[in-house]
Amino acid sequence: MDAQFWHDRWQEGRLGFHEGRVNRMLEAHVGALGLAPGQRIFLPLCGKAVDIPWLLSRGYRVAGAELSEIAVHELFAGMEVRPEVSETGALRRYAADGIDIFAGDIFDLTADMLGPVDAVYDRAALVALPEEMRRRYAAHLATLTARAPQLLVTFEYDQAAMDGPPFCVTENEVGRCHGARYAIEVLADAEVPGGLKGIVPAREKAMLLRPAGDGADQGHRRDRARRGGSRVTG
């Protein structure tokens, strides 16, 4: 799988991965991140996610990275916002009040370009990448965000029954990708209504990733996670 795969998907309008509504795990568990209004949340491989205007409406600032400029244009058009566009390294930055989207290869994005972020929401990145790219992506994301806490959404299903993306990413796989840097807590584990893409039975999971190595900080974040949002089960 290469960049052209995703460019073709957006060019042809084959957007089965676009949810079209606010993700239920985000709605239920954004509070686990412990963010205050005005803090900044990063969405890797964000597409034109409806989650972005929803987060903005709750008072958060949003940064995102997206390969396809078609997706970025459609995101801002859907919000009826005209962004300022500038070049930054190999990427193009689309900026408006409270939002910065970097168009191009996420591996070309640096921490200096991105700027400080307080948390990460990954619904569409880890599950979009083939297995051989996931560890590289996880290491890059940790460097980009200085190991900011993450709300991660994954799917588990019989990979033999359907080709990804989204790919099946098990808890063990999350541990292999992120376990050296984060403590991982499963917040929710729910059946996907009607199956994934209506094809295969699947489970959707929400996980909270907290920076590993600081016990006091982890305890504080665990307490915040218990207070954050309602639990999705099924």
LUMROVEX-374075 format. One record per residue (C-alpha): residue in one letter; x, y, z. Coordinates in steps of 0.02 Angstrom, whole numbers, plus 32768, in hexadecimal, padded with zeros to 4 digits. Example, Ala and Ser with C-alpha at 12.3 -4.5 7.8 and 13.67 -1.06 7.14 Angstrom:
2
A,8267,7F1F,8186 .
S,82AC,7FCB,8165 .
//
This chain:
234
M,8000,8000,8000 .
D,8046,80AA,7FD0 .
A,800F,815F,7FC9 .
Q,7FBF,8147,7F1E .
F,7F43,80CD,7F69 .
W,7EFA,8157,7FD6 .
H,7F04,81DC,7F4F .
D,7EA0,816A,7EDD .
R,7E1E,814B,7F64 .
W,7DFE,8204,7F7C .
Q,7E04,822A,7EC2 .
E,7D83,81A2,7E9E .
G,7D18,81C9,7F37 .
R,7D2C,811A,7F7F .
L,7D1B,8153,8033 .
G,7CDF,80BA,8091 .
F,7D57,80EB,811C .
H,7D02,8195,8134 .
E,7C8B,8181,81C6 .
G,7C19,8214,81A0 .
R,7BEA,822F,8257 .
V,7C44,8251,82FA .
N,7C98,81B2,8333 .
R,7C3C,8164,83C6 .
M,7CDE,813B,8421 .
L,7D16,81F0,8414 .
E,7C70,822E,8456 .
A,7C75,81B6,84E9 .
H,7D2D,81C2,8517 .
V,7D78,8269,84E4 .
G,7D6C,8297,859D .
A,7DEC,8210,85C5 .
L,7E71,827E,8576 .
G,7E53,8301,85FC .
L,7E59,8393,8584 .
A,7E20,8441,85AE .
P,7DD1,84B6,852D .
G,7E58,8509,84C8 .
Q,7ECE,8475,84CE .
R,7F0A,8429,842B .
I,7EE4,837A,83EB .
F,7F3B,8328,8357 .
L,7EE2,82B6,82DB .
P,7F5A,8252,826D .
L,7F19,8220,81C0 .
C,7E7D,8284,81E7 .
G,7E26,8288,813D .
K,7D8D,82F8,8145 .
A,7D52,82AD,81E9 .
V,7CB2,82F3,8234 .
D,7D0E,82DE,82D8 .
I,7D72,837B,82B1 .
P,7CE4,83FC,82B3 .
W,7C9B,839F,8349 .
L,7D3E,83B5,83AA .
L,7D46,846C,8376 .
S,7C92,8484,83B2 .
R,7CC7,8445,845E .
G,7D4C,84CB,846A .
Y,7DE7,8465,8440 .
R,7E69,849A,83C1 .
V,7E8C,8418,833A .
A,7F23,83E8,82D4 .
G,7F20,8361,8250 .
A,7F89,830C,81CD .
E,7F3E,82CA,812C .
L,7F8E,8288,808D .
S,7F04,82BD,8015 .
E,7EE8,8375,7FF0 .
I,7E3D,8345,7FAA .
A,7E0E,830E,805A .
V,7E52,83AF,80A5 .
H,7DF2,841B,8029 .
E,7D52,83BB,804D .
L,7D6D,83CA,8108 .
F,7D77,8488,8103 .
A,7CEB,8495,8083 .
G,7C7C,842E,80F4 .
M,7CA1,84A5,8184 .
E,7C85,853B,8110 .
V,7D30,857D,8142 .
R,7DB2,85CA,80CF .
P,7E5E,859A,8111 .
E,7F03,85F3,80FA .
V,7F7A,8585,8097 .
S,8037,8586,80A9 .
E,80C9,8515,8080 .
T,8129,84C4,810F .
G,81B3,844F,80D9 .
A,816C,83C8,8069 .
L,80BC,83E7,80AC .
R,8034,8468,8092 .
R,7FE3,84B3,812D .
Y,7F2A,84E2,812C .
A,7F04,8553,81C0 .
A,7E6B,85A9,8207 .
D,7E2E,85DA,82B3 .
G,7E57,854B,8327 .
I,7E8B,84D0,829F .
D,7F29,849F,8240 .
I,7F29,8413,81C0 .
F,7FCC,83DA,8170 .
A,7FB4,8390,80C3 .
G,8034,8311,808B .
D,8093,827A,80CC .
I,8088,8271,818A .
F,813B,8230,818D .
D,8172,82D9,8147 .
L,811E,8333,81D9 .
T,8194,8365,8266 .
A,8172,8397,8319 .
D,81AC,8449,82F2 .
M,8130,8457,8263 .
L,80A2,840D,82C9 .
G,80C0,8470,8368 .
P,808B,843A,8416 .
V,7FF5,83C8,8429 .
D,7F9F,8390,84C9 .
A,7F54,82EC,848C .
V,7F3E,827B,83F5 .
Y,7E9D,8230,83B1 .
D,7EC4,81A1,833A .
R,7E29,8156,82EB .
A,7E66,8140,823A .
A,7F24,8134,8238 .
L,7F62,8096,828E .
V,7ED4,802F,8244 .
A,7EF6,8075,8196 .
L,7FAB,803D,8190 .
P,7FE9,7F91,815E .
E,8045,7F31,81E4 .
E,80F3,7F59,81A2 .
M,80D5,8015,81B5 .
R,8084,801A,8260 .
R,811D,801A,82D0 .
R,8171,80A1,8269 .
Y,80D3,8108,8273 .
A,80C2,80EE,8330 .
A,8175,8126,834F .
H,815F,81BE,82DF .
L,80BC,81EF,8334 .
A,810C,81E6,83E0 .
T,8199,8256,83A4 .
L,8122,82D1,8350 .
T,80B7,82E5,83EC .
A,8137,82CF,8478 .
R,80D5,8234,84AE .
A,8033,8293,84CA .
P,7FA6,8223,850C .
Q,7F3E,81CF,8486 .
L,7E8C,8199,846D .
L,7EA0,8109,83F2 .
V,7E11,80B2,8397 .
T,7E2F,8007,8348 .
F,7DD0,7F79,82F6 .
E,7DDF,7EBF,8313 .
Y,7D97,7E45,8293 .
D,7DC6,7DB0,8228 .
Q,7E43,7DFD,81B0 .
A,7E2F,7D68,813B .
A,7D78,7D96,8122 .
M,7D98,7E47,80E3 .
D,7E2A,7EA8,809F .
G,7E5A,7F45,80FC .
P,7E62,7FD4,8113 .
P,7E2A,7FE7,8199 .
F,7E95,7F56,81D1 .
C,7E7C,7EE6,8267 .
V,7EEB,7F2C,82F1 .
T,7EE4,7EC2,838F .
E,7F10,7EF8,843F .
N,7FB1,7E94,842E .
E,7FDC,7EF4,8390 .
V,7FBB,7F9A,83E9 .
G,8032,7F5F,8471 .
R,80B8,7F34,83F1 .
C,80A7,7FE0,83A1 .
H,808F,804E,8439 .
G,80B5,7FE7,84D4 .
A,8169,8020,84EA .
R,8131,80D5,84F8 .
Y,8083,80CF,8542 .
A,8019,807A,85C5 .
I,7F80,8037,8569 .
E,7ED1,802E,85B3 .
V,7E38,7FEC,8558 .
L,7DA9,8064,8576 .
A,7D24,8010,850A .
D,7D07,7F74,84A3 .
A,7C69,7F73,843A .
E,7C20,7F15,83A8 .
V,7C1B,7F74,8304 .
P,7B61,7F7D,82D9 .
G,7B41,7F1F,8237 .
G,7BF7,7EEE,8229 .
L,7C8B,7F4D,81E2 .
K,7C58,7F96,8139 .
G,7BC2,7F23,8148 .
I,7C33,7E91,811A .
V,7C83,7E42,81B2 .
P,7C5A,7E3B,826D .
A,7CD1,7EAC,82CC .
R,7CF7,7EFC,8373 .
E,7D22,7FB3,8386 .
K,7D94,7FDF,8418 .
A,7DC6,8081,846A .
M,7E6C,8086,84C6 .
L,7EBE,810B,8530 .
L,7F7B,8115,851A .
R,7FD7,816F,85A6 .
P,8092,8195,85A2 .
A,80ED,8107,85FA .
G,8170,8121,867F .
D,8124,81A1,86F3 .
G,80BB,8148,8775 .
A,8074,81E4,87C4 .
D,8042,8229,871B .
Q,7FF5,8184,86E9 .
G,7F8D,817F,8789 .
H,7F51,822F,8769 .
R,7F20,8205,86B6 .
R,7ECB,8164,86EF .
D,7E5F,81C8,8766 .
R,7E32,8241,86DA .
A,7E09,81AE,8668 .
R,7D8F,8168,86E8 .
R,7D37,8210,86ED .
G,7D34,8227,8630 .
G,7C98,8201,85CB .
S,7C23,816C,85CC .
R,7C5E,80BD,85A0 .
V,7C2C,806E,84FC .
T,7C13,7FB4,850B .
G,7BC1,7F2D,84A7 .
//
